[in-house]
Amino acid sequence: MIFNKIKFNYNIKVLDDLFANKKYQEIWYLLKNQQDKPYFINLLIYILEKFLSNPENSGFYQKKFIWLSSFDISDTDYIGNFMNFYLDKSSGYSFNSLSYTSLLEDNLKKIHPDLVPENINFDLLVNNSNIYQHVILAMENKDLIISRTAGAFFEAPKNKYFIYPSSTLCSFHILKNPYHLYSRYRHQNLNHQESLNLISGQDEENKLSINTNQYVSDNRQSWSVNTKSWTDENVQNTYRGKVIKYEDILSGPEDVLVSVVYHLKQAGLNVDVNFDLIEQFVEQNKLNENVIFDFSNQETKQITNSLDEEILEDHNYQL
């Protein structure tokens, strides 16, 4: 215990010196080398509270998140797979691309077991989101982290957010017609109530197992809450967001993917727009989706009643 305190205090002094000289690469290296120590999280808290609220240290974030969100995480696959393909073929950036819960799961396993709570529930996710994302950034030896989520964006007291502008390069929200989502769930052999529970946010299957005793909450909410949270104008502006309708991907994938590359460029990524690569990806990744909506009027009415009418109108969604 005393030895760990001495080591912690020693690392604090080293961090103070490194931040004073803006040696950010060395700071990340130090953090990575302390990942298995029982004081690792306290080091993160120290730099978050003392240094990273200061705009002078904006250069600290040499590694960044690109966030892909959607009510149903599978709807991020096409854009996520395109980014993987395009960055691999046309840039020198190293990257990792996984769901946020998987990224958190994988990287929490690397740190000292005493630092990992038994359950990463929603309250812990809210209170520690910044710390958890710094764990990922410290552990992942990549330039970019493409993180996919089905969770809703949140803003909580004491400046707690789901994601943070300083560590976010940009974000994309994939929006899909909720009636089409309901049809998908019904034709995946879910009954009416199970499908309705998914759309309305009443399902309990919102946990991803870390191991037999632990889980990470994915903050699954209703389609309406999820959509409103990510398409909010302030969220879009703060996190350099872009909303993409899944229906536009189906009808004009080339145009959507060109706009994705331009959005990455505008966010500061050093990539060129290569139309041949985009065309190659589209040719190799055909999307076909037939929506069959063969449900009763009563069933349809229950779906509509579970949705926010204003959001439906804003995005021109109907049967």
JOCORHU-V633157 format. One record per helix or strand of 3 or more residues. SS is the DSSP state (hx for helix, st for strand). FROM is the first residue (numbers start at 1). TO is the last residue. If there is no record, write none. Layout:
BEGIN
ss->(SS | SS)
from->(FROM | FROM)
to->(TO | TO)
END
This chain:
BEGIN
ss->(hx | hx | hx | hx | st | hx | st | hx | hx | hx | st | hx | st | hx | hx | st | st | hx | hx | st | hx | hx | hx | hx | hx)
from->(2 | 24 | 40 | 55 | 64 | 73 | 95 | 100 | 113 | 122 | 144 | 165 | 168 | 178 | 192 | 207 | 214 | 223 | 233 | 241 | 246 | 253 | 275 | 297 | 309)
to->(20 | 33 | 50 | 60 | 70 | 90 | 99 | 108 | 115 | 139 | 149 | 167 | 175 | 186 | 200 | 211 | 217 | 231 | 238 | 245 | 251 | 266 | 284 | 305 | 314)
END
